[in-house]
Amino acid sequence: MTVYGMDFRQGLFLAPLSGYTDWPMRMLCRRYGAELAYTEMISATGLARREKNTLKLLERPADDTPLIAQIFSSDPDECGQAARILEESGFDGIDINMGCPVKKVVTKGCGSALMKDPSRAQAIVEAVRASVKLPVSVKMRAGWDSGSLNADLLSARLEAAGAQCIIIHPRTRAQMYGGRPQWEILERIRREVTVPLIASGDIRTKADIQALKHKGAQACMIGRAAIGRPWIFRELTGGAPPSLPERRELMLEHLDASCRVLGEDRGVRSMRKIMCAYVKGLPGAAVFREKVCALQSAADVKDCIHRFFSQGSCDESERI
Ligand SMILES: Cc1cc2nc3c(=O)[nH]c(=O)nc-3n(C[C@H](O)[C@H](O)[C@H](O)COP(=O)(O)O)c2cc1C
């Protein structure tokens, strides 16, 4: 299928996850079969002002491709300016975030708040399309709350404004990340638009993917299920789960890359939750979690990883 002007065999993508999908995670997921990845959401305001911390989010290795940059803002002009910077920076497409439910984002009229302001949402898509040649998508929710499920009508309006792909996470803003994704809305959107549809939300198995393709999705995104499990992309295409040495090497590699991006202090801290995800379900995971969360240096974390795998698990006697 063709999305963003590119052909994909499986239609299996890595979802944008703020605080997780930096280039180290993207590269590991690509190795296991993620065909397309997204940056975490990037402030268009920060980009337009060329703020150092925002520009840092654009840094990536040359083989971190194909890659879509996701922006958020409520200001059409800023989105246009940000899009031009992203085009110059060599991204393969631009996604506009209309799904983020976080309070500090929606109170500024960004993210899922745009679903309550279709005229502004339309102006943003028009501004981005007018600013760049790159393909443009919009990621949205089912609606703001159960009384305003408007993803189908908004998708139609945004397709008319120039959106070339719609990504749907069919929960409402009110649902945040819990409750049932309302996949019925995918079929309603399918009837309203001709552009490709990408599904996102609790996708974990081959059966989930088949069901969503049946409802009209061209591609599926894996989000939380890929945290500490980059091999999920291999499993979803019929491959084997990882061996224990493979998991160990992935953890070490991910930690090293994270420390390169963030520096050792922040790298170690940001990897704590991810390290715990890597060992989830293995014997001794709870003790490992307790230990790793108290460690400050990369060397100590590596040591803990080596000992966890050489003993088969963290020994109870090592409890701190
Ligand atoms: C920690 C976290 C961060 C997220 N960050 C973003 C983001 O930056 N941009 C975005 O469009 N969606 C973001 N999402 C939503 C995911 O992309 C995805 O749509 C949602 O989690 C449902 O899919 P999943 O069940 O596969 O995780 C985030 C979700 C989580 C849990």
The ligand as a Tripos MOL2 file, in Angstrom:
@<TRIPOS>MOLECULE
LIG
   31    33     1     0     0
SMALL
NO_CHARGES

@<TRIPOS>ATOM
      1 C1          3.5420    7.8070   26.8950 C.3       1 LIG1
      2 C2          2.7960    8.1210   25.6280 C.ar      1 LIG1
      3 C3          3.2200    9.1440   24.8180 C.ar      1 LIG1
      4 C4          2.5260    9.4540   23.6370 C.ar      1 LIG1
      5 N1          2.9850   10.4610   22.8340 N.ar      1 LIG1
      6 C5          2.3430   10.7330   21.6700 C.ar      1 LIG1
      7 C6          2.8310   11.7510   20.7980 C.ar      1 LIG1
      8 O1          3.8480   12.4100   21.0470 O.2       1 LIG1
      9 N2          2.1170   11.9810   19.6490 N.ar      1 LIG1
     10 C7          0.9840   11.2670   19.3450 C.ar      1 LIG1
     11 O2          0.3710   11.5000   18.3080 O.2       1 LIG1
     12 N3          0.5300   10.2930   20.1420 N.ar      1 LIG1
     13 C8          1.1830   10.0000   21.2780 C.ar      1 LIG1
     14 N4          0.7310    8.9890   22.0700 N.ar      1 LIG1
     15 C9         -0.3920    8.1500   21.5970 C.3       1 LIG1
     16 C10         0.1320    6.9380   20.8290 C.3       1 LIG1
     17 O3          0.7750    7.3150   19.6300 O.3       1 LIG1
     18 C11        -1.0100    5.9550   20.4910 C.3       1 LIG1
     19 O4         -1.9160    6.5690   19.6080 O.3       1 LIG1
     20 C12        -1.7640    5.4870   21.7340 C.3       1 LIG1
     21 O5         -0.8820    5.1970   22.8020 O.3       1 LIG1
     22 C13        -2.5790    4.2280   21.4320 C.3       1 LIG1
     23 O6         -1.7950    3.2280   20.8560 O.3       1 LIG1
     24 P1         -1.0600    2.0410   21.6960 P.3       1 LIG1
     25 O7         -2.1330    1.3250   22.4690 O.co2     1 LIG1
     26 O8         -0.4410    1.1940   20.6160 O.co2     1 LIG1
     27 O9         -0.0780    2.6820   22.6030 O.co2     1 LIG1
     28 C14         1.3730    8.7060   23.2760 C.ar      1 LIG1
     29 C15         0.9570    7.6680   24.0970 C.ar      1 LIG1
     30 C16         1.6320    7.3650   25.2640 C.ar      1 LIG1
     31 C17         1.1520    6.2330   26.1250 C.3       1 LIG1
@<TRIPOS>BOND
     1     1     2 1
     2     2     3 ar
     3     2    30 ar
     4     3     4 ar
     5     4     5 ar
     6     4    28 ar
     7     5     6 ar
     8     6     7 ar
     9     6    13 1
    10     7     8 2
    11     7     9 ar
    12     9    10 ar
    13    10    11 2
    14    10    12 ar
    15    12    13 ar
    16    13    14 ar
    17    14    15 1
    18    14    28 ar
    19    15    16 1
    20    16    17 1
    21    16    18 1
    22    18    19 1
    23    18    20 1
    24    20    21 1
    25    20    22 1
    26    22    23 1
    27    23    24 1
    28    24    25 2
    29    24    26 1
    30    24    27 1
    31    28    29 ar
    32    29    30 ar
    33    30    31 1
@<TRIPOS>SUBSTRUCTURE
     1 LIG1         1 GROUP 0 **** ****
